[in-house]
Amino acid sequence: MPTLTRPLGSLSEDFHLSRRGLAGMVMFAGYAAAGLSAEADPIHTDEAGLVTEMVQLSSGIPAYLARPDHRGRYPAVIVVSEIFGLHEYIRDVCRRFAKLGYAAIAPAFFVRVGDPAPMPLAEMPAIIKIVQAASDKQVMGDLDATIHFLQAQDYVEPSRIAITGFCWGGRIVWLACETFPQIKAGAAWYGVLQRPKNDMTPDNPIDLVQRINAPILGLYGGADPGIPVAQIDAMRAALKAEGKPSEIVVYPYTPHGFNADYRPSYRPQQARDGWKRMLAWFKQHGVA
């Protein structure tokens, strides 16, 4: 597919909003104030037939869990948030998975420093500071704790664990599939593939392609100003060179954040297609 993309500047490019998109302060369980659009009509998935709860991981952070309210063992999906943390959109994604027969868990990676969800757009520097405090090493430790939590539950089939994530979380999906052999499939929604390195983020996903343990589906927008076509082409070439069974789909004329139904960037057609492709990818690779 054709791609039309431009370079990434900073973490703040996780969203592209005007101030009229703000809806004031919201509580931890609500939508991210920095991203909530006045025109948005977010998808709401009810809890009927589900068990939803906050659980504690051994690494010291909480996580939101949604699963079917029936006996049995289910495949599991780890859901990794954008920079806005564990807000209602991410919780709803977990419930969507649970309605389909998955145990879905979303760790609150940023809570050691703060909760970005209730912060308005004017506090974006503070949001970025919170996010930048979560090093790759810390996040991988939290994911390790998440995997061990899932494998210890009698409602999870421990051999069927997948991971998905959005923007900041999309990058984490690539790194997680390059780190944990327990993960069987990944779906990275518009996750950055290359950016300047530092002590907190010492590797780019493209640097570690040879270590990929699980096939990854990448879902990207062709009009995303943060991820240039050169990044995508380089990753495709690296995957092919290493013989990794992964795939990258680019939706032409589509912005960053096209699955975020609470933001102006939401594109229903592309979001539905990406979700369908992700579910088929998980099924194809034994996580269904």
C-alpha positions in Angstrom: 0.0 0.0 0.0 1.2 3.6 -0.6 2.6 5.5 2.4 2.7 9.2 3.1 4.4 10.0 6.4 6.7 12.5 8.0 9.3 12.5 10.9 8.6 12.1 14.5 9.4 15.1 16.8 8.6 14.1 20.4 6.3 12.1 22.6 3.8 15.0 22.4 3.0 13.8 18.9 0.9 11.0 20.4 -2.0 13.3 19.6 -2.8 16.2 17.3 -5.5 18.3 18.9 -6.8 21.8 19.2 -7.8 23.3 22.5 -11.4 22.9 21.7 -10.9 19.2 22.0 -10.5 19.5 25.8 -13.3 18.5 28.1 -11.8 19.6 31.4 -10.5 17.4 34.2 -11.6 13.8 34.4 -11.1 11.1 37.0 -8.7 8.2 36.8 -11.4 5.9 35.3 -12.4 8.5 32.7 -11.0 9.6 29.3 -7.7 11.4 29.0 -8.4 15.1 29.4 -5.6 15.9 27.1 -7.1 13.9 24.3 -10.9 14.1 24.8 -12.7 15.7 21.8 -15.9 17.6 22.2 -17.2 16.1 19.0 -16.2 12.5 19.9 -18.7 9.7 20.5 -16.5 7.1 22.2 -17.4 3.5 22.0 -18.7 2.1 25.2 -18.6 -1.6 26.0 -20.7 -2.7 28.9 -19.6 -5.2 31.6 -22.5 -7.6 31.1 -21.1 -11.2 31.2 -17.7 -10.0 32.3 -15.5 -9.8 35.4 -13.7 -6.5 35.6 -11.3 -5.5 38.4 -8.1 -3.8 39.3 -5.3 -6.3 40.2 -1.9 -5.8 41.7 1.2 -7.0 39.8 4.3 -8.2 41.6 6.4 -5.3 40.1 4.3 -3.0 42.3 1.8 -1.4 39.8 -1.9 -2.0 39.4 -3.5 -3.2 36.2 -7.1 -3.3 34.9 -8.4 -6.7 34.0 -11.5 -7.8 32.0 -12.4 -11.4 31.3 -15.5 -13.5 30.6 -17.6 -14.4 33.7 -17.6 -18.1 32.9 -15.4 -21.0 34.0 -12.7 -22.1 31.6 -9.3 -21.0 30.4 -9.1 -18.2 27.9 -6.4 -16.7 25.7 -4.9 -13.5 27.1 -4.1 -10.1 25.6 -1.9 -7.5 27.2 -3.1 -4.0 26.3 -0.4 -1.2 26.4 -1.7 2.4 26.6 -0.7 5.6 24.8 1.0 8.3 26.8 -2.3 9.1 28.5 -2.1 6.0 30.7 -4.9 3.8 32.0 -8.0 5.8 31.1 -11.4 4.8 29.9 -10.5 4.1 26.2 -7.9 1.6 27.3 -10.3 0.0 29.7 -12.9 -0.2 27.0 -10.4 -1.9 24.7 -9.9 -4.6 27.4 -13.7 -5.1 27.7 -14.0 -5.4 23.9 -11.5 -8.3 24.0 -13.2 -9.8 27.0 -16.5 -9.9 25.1 -14.7 -11.9 22.5 -13.5 -14.5 24.9 -10.1 -13.1 26.0 -8.7 -12.2 29.4 -7.4 -8.7 28.7 -5.1 -6.8 31.1 -3.8 -3.2 30.9 -1.0 -2.3 33.3 -0.7 1.2 34.7 2.9 1.8 33.7 3.1 5.4 34.7 1.7 5.4 38.3 5.1 5.4 40.0 5.5 9.1 39.0 1.9 10.2 38.3 -1.3 9.7 36.4 -1.4 11.5 33.0 -5.1 10.7 32.3 -6.6 13.7 34.2 -4.1 16.3 32.9 -5.3 18.9 30.4 -3.5 19.8 27.2 -1.8 22.8 28.9 0.1 20.3 31.1 1.5 18.3 28.2 5.1 19.0 29.4 4.2 17.4 32.8 2.6 14.4 30.9 5.7 13.9 28.9 7.9 14.1 32.0 5.8 11.3 33.6 6.1 9.2 30.5 9.8 9.7 30.1 10.3 8.5 33.6 9.2 5.0 32.5 12.3 3.5 31.2 12.3 0.5 28.8 13.9 -1.5 31.5 11.1 -0.7 33.9 8.4 -1.3 31.4 9.9 -4.7 30.4 10.0 -5.6 34.1 6.3 -4.7 34.5 5.5 -6.7 31.4 7.4 -9.7 32.9 5.3 -9.3 36.0 2.1 -9.1 33.8 3.0 -12.3 32.0 3.7 -14.2 35.2 0.4 -12.9 36.7 -1.5 -14.2 33.7 0.2 -17.6 33.7 -0.7 -18.1 37.3 -4.4 -17.6 36.8 -6.7 -20.6 36.4 -8.8 -18.7 33.8 -5.9 -18.1 31.4 -4.4 -20.5 28.9 -0.8 -19.8 29.7 0.5 -20.8 26.2 -1.8 -18.3 24.4 -0.7 -14.8 25.3 -0.8 -11.8 22.8 0.0 -8.1 23.2 -1.3 -5.0 21.5 -0.7 -1.3 22.1 -1.2 2.2 20.8 1.5 4.8 19.9 3.8 4.8 23.0 2.3 1.3 23.6 2.8 0.4 19.9 6.6 0.8 20.3 6.4 -1.3 23.5 4.7 -4.1 21.6 7.7 -4.3 19.2 10.1 -4.4 22.2 8.0 -6.9 24.1 7.9 -9.3 21.2 11.7 -9.0 20.9 12.0 -9.8 24.6 9.5 -12.4 25.8 9.2 -15.8 24.3 6.0 -16.3 26.2 4.2 -13.8 23.9 2.8 -15.6 20.8 1.6 -12.7 18.7 1.6 -8.9 18.7 -0.3 -6.0 17.1 1.4 -2.6 17.2 -0.9 0.3 16.4 1.2 3.3 15.0 4.1 2.6 17.3 7.4 4.5 16.6 10.1 2.4 15.1 13.1 4.7 15.4 13.7 7.8 17.6 16.7 9.4 19.4 18.1 7.1 22.0 19.0 7.8 25.6 19.7 5.9 28.8 16.0 5.4 29.4 15.2 4.2 25.9 18.5 2.7 24.7 17.2 0.7 21.8 14.8 1.2 18.9 12.6 -1.7 17.8 14.5 -1.9 14.5 17.7 -2.5 16.4 16.4 -5.8 17.8 14.6 -7.4 14.9 16.8 -10.5 15.0 15.4 -11.2 18.5 11.7 -11.2 17.6 10.0 -14.1 19.2 6.5 -13.6 18.0 5.0 -12.4 14.7 3.9 -8.8 14.8 1.2 -7.0 12.8 2.0 -3.3 12.5 -0.9 -0.9 11.8 0.0 2.6 10.6 -1.5 5.7 9.1 -0.2 7.1 5.8 -0.8 10.7 6.9 0.8 10.3 10.3 3.2 13.2 10.8 5.2 11.3 13.3 6.3 8.2 11.5 8.1 8.7 8.1 7.9 6.2 5.3 11.6 5.6 5.7 11.0 4.1 9.1 8.4 1.7 7.8 10.4 0.7 4.8 13.5 0.1 6.9 11.5 -2.1 9.3 9.9 -4.1 6.5 13.4 -4.6 5.0 14.8 -5.7 8.4 12.0 -8.1 9.0 12.5 -9.7 5.6 16.2 -9.9 6.0 15.8 -11.7 9.3 13.1 -14.0 8.0 10.6 -12.8 10.6 6.9 -13.6 9.8 5.5 -10.1 10.5 3.4 -7.7 8.5 3.0 -3.9 8.3 -0.2 -2.4 7.0 -0.4 1.3 6.1 -3.7 3.1 5.6 -3.4 5.9 3.0 -4.4 9.4 4.0 -5.0 8.3 7.6 -3.7 10.2 10.6 -2.0 9.0 13.8 -4.3 7.7 16.5 -6.9 6.5 14.0 -8.2 3.8 16.5 -8.7 6.3 19.4 -12.5 6.8 19.2 -12.4 9.6 21.8 -10.2 11.9 19.6 -10.7 13.8 16.4 -8.1 11.5 14.8 -10.5 8.6 14.9 -11.2 7.0 11.5 -14.0 4.4 12.0 -13.4 2.5 8.7 -9.7 2.1 9.2 -10.1 1.3 12.9 -12.6 -1.5 12.2 -10.4 -2.9 9.5 -7.3 -2.8 11.8 -9.3 -4.5 14.6 -10.5 -7.2 12.2 -6.9 -7.8 11.0 -5.6 -7.9 14.5 -8.1 -10.6 15.6 -7.4 -12.6 12.5 -3.6 -12.2 13.2 -4.0 -13.5 16.7 -6.1 -16.4 15.5 -3.7 -17.2 12.8 -0.9 -17.4 15.3 -2.7 -19.5 17.9 -4.0 -16.8 20.3 -7.8 -17.2 20.0 
